[in-house]
Amino acid sequence: MNEPHKYRPTDKMSDLICDNYSLLMVMSRFGLSLGFGDKTVKDVCETQGVDYKTFLAVANFMSEEQCSYNDNTEDFSIQSLMDYLKRAHTYFLDFSLPAIRRKLIEAIDCSGADDVAFLILKFFDEYAREVRRHMEYENEAVFIYVDGLLKGQLSDSYDIATFASKHNQIDSKLTELKNIIIKYYPEKENNNLLNAVLFDIFNCEQDLASHCRVEDYMFVPAVARMERKLKNEQ
């Protein structure tokens, strides 16, 4: 028998955020706004047009650090989870990575005389392009394929296993970038800016890893189950 999840529909949304502030990002990616007073998770989600079961599934997955969600694929909406993943892509591509780049330029000497600074910026730009390719493929191929499945349309040339077999972890290169900064960038008189951007890189790395886990252990199994159901029906 499965252990009860940490968070429940009757919990106050404010209690969830105070218990685990990283759930602010989950809220944002579901399109939920602040200012909900003492309302429960279920009430906040229903008031703002969000499937509360999907929100709780992601919140519990994040908080409990599960490595599988296969046993509860019926407890959330694939459409709602896909909307969450799309918003996460927008956050990374349009906000998080550009903000880190701006801080990097401010923190390091990009005048041209500092080879390490040039290497750091070059490495970051290459990484950002890789993340964009990764997420645009998911937006333009995977999610469109799943939209078809939700309409009852199977494909003869593609399935979610194809995506899963090629789904690489996009957070690994950030580890290399951190190491370059920590080990090789020369110490300056005031490193507050550089330490702040390094802190942001650590957070981004963790956020991307969590994002990939949601795709691998929640989204992919749920889509695979939907594929099997459609095949059986046909």
N, C-alpha and C positions, 0 to 999 in steps of 0.2 A: 504494500500500500504506500502511495506517495506521501511524503511529508507535506504538511500544509505550507503554503507560500507565506513569505514574510508580510507582504502587504495585501490588504483586502479591500473590496469595494466600499465597505462601511468606514474605513479609516479616513480621517481628515486629510485632505490634500496637503495642507500646511505642515502636518506632522511628517508626511513623507519627505518633503523638501528639507525640513530641519534635521531629519534622521540621516539623509543622504543628499547633500547639495548637488551632486552630479546629476540628480534626476531633473534639475532645472533644464538641462540640455534635452532630456527626453521629452519634457513638457513642451519645450519650444518646437521640437521637431514633429510633435503631434498638432502643432498650431494652437496649443493652449496658452492662454494669457494669465497673468497674475491678477490679484485683486479679488480672489474667490472667498475671502472671509473664512468661516469655519465649515464650509461645505465639504461633504465627503467626496472621495475620488469619483464615485459613480455619478453624483450630482454635478460635479464640475465638468466631467466629460460629456454627460448628456446635455447639459446646458449649452456647451460650446460645440456640439455636433461631432464628438469623437467617440469611437467605440471603446468603452471603458475596459472591456476584457482584453483588447489588444494593448492598450496603455499599460494595464497591470501585468500582462505577460512580459512586456519589455522591461518594465520597472523591476519586476522580480528576477528576471533573467540577469539584468545588470547587477542587482544587489546581491544575489545569491551566487553569482559567478558559476552558474551551471555550465556543464560542457555538453548538454543535450537537452532538447525540448521535444523530442520525437513523441513522447507519451501524451502530449497535450496539444497536438496540432489543431484540434477542433475548438480550442478555447480562445482563438483569436481570429480576426478577419484578415485574410491575405491582402485584400485591397487596402485596408487601413495600415497594415504593416508596410506595404509597398509605398504608400504615401509618406509614411515616416522615413523610409530609406531615401526617397527622393529629396525630402527636405534636408536630410543630413548631407546629401551630396551638395546641395546648394550652399549649405553652411560652410562646408570645407572649401569649396571652390571659390565662392564669392566673398567670404568673410574671413575665415580662420587663416588660410594660407596667405592671402594678400596682406593681412594684418601682421603676420609674422615677418613677411618680407620687408614691410615698411620699418618694423622695429630693428631688423637686422641691418638695414642700410644706415639707420640712425646710430646703431651701437658699434659698428665696425668702420674702419678707415677704408673707404672705397675710392680714395683719390687716385689709385693706380699704382702707388708705390708699395702697397702691402699685398704680396702674393697670396698669403693665407686668406686675407679678406676676400680677394678675388675668387679663390677656390671655394670658400664657404658660400658665397653668393651664387656662383656657377652651379655648385652641387645642389643648392636649394632650388634653383630654377629648373634644373633637370628633374628633380624629384617632383616638383609641382606639376610639370608637364606629364609625368608618369601617372600621377594621381588623377589628373584630368582625363587622360586616355582611358584609364581603368573605369572611372565613374561614368564617363560618356558612353562607353560600351554598354554598361549596365542600363543606363537610361534609354539608349536607342535600340538595344537588342533584347536584353533579358526582360526588362519591364514590359516592352511591347509584346513579347512572346507570352508573358503571364497575363497581360490584358486579354489576349486571345483565348487563353485557357479559361479565364473567368467568364467568357462568352460561350464556352463550350467548344472551342476550336482547337483541335490537336494539330501538331505540325509533324510532317514526315521527315523533316530535315534537321530538327533541333529538339532538344529536351533539356531539362534543368541539370541533368547529370553532366552534359557537355560543359555547361557553365561551371559547375562545381569542380570538375577536373582541372580547369584552367584558372581557378580563382586563387590568385596569389595574394599573400599578405603584403599590403602596401605600406605598412608602418615600419618595415625593417630598415629602409634606407635612412629614416630619421635617426636611427641608432647610430649609423655611420656619421651623420652630420653632427650629432651631439659629441661624438668622440673627437672629431676634428676640432670643434670649438674648445672642448675641455682640455685636450692634450696639446694642441699646437698654436692656438691663438695667443699671442703674447699679452702678458698682463699689462693693463693700463692703470693710470692713477685712480680712475673711478670706474669700476666695473658694474655699477648698478644697472645700466641699460643692458649690457650683455647678459648679466645674470637673469634679468627679467625676461629677455627673449629666450634664453635657454630654458627657463621655467615653462614658458609657453610651448616650446618644442616638446618638452617632456609630457605636458598635458595633451598636446595634439597627438603624440604617439600613442598614448593610452586611449584616447578617444577613438582614433582610427582602428586600433586593435579591437575595442569593444564593438565598433560598428561592423567589422568583418565577422566577429563571432555571432552577432545577430543574424547576419546573412547566412553564415554557414550552418548554424545550429537551430535557427528558427525558420527563416525564410525558405531555404532549400528543402528541408524535410517536408514542410507544409505544401510546397509546390509539387514535390514528387508524389505526395499522397493524392493531390488533386489530379495529377496525370494518371495515376493508377485507377482512380475512380472513373475518370472519363473513358479510359480504355475499356474498363469492365462494362460500362454502360453501352459502349459502341460494339 
